[in-house]
Amino acid sequence: MSTHPDLEKVRAFLDAFEEVFDRDWPYTKEMLGIRCETEEQKTAAAKAGLETIPVISEHGTFVHPQVEDEVEDWGNRARLLESYRALRKEMP
């Protein structure tokens, strides 16, 4: 096994990862059954004293969650995003 990965394979992986978890995020959410909370659900949760902690903003994606705390109750996502971003910076 080579210690140097094939850059074309790395590019292909990053492109596929970004397609699913960023550029095509609305479709990915649909396929995973992820739906945004309705205003009624938000109000009911607040009345019940439940805190809603967004892990991805309504306008964010998995790759770009647009939330203040990307690791909130999801530690491995932080590791994945950190590794992804480091790899993305290394690619020409």
Helices and strands as residue ranges (DSSP letters): H 7-18, I 19-23, H 25-32, H 39-47, H 75-90
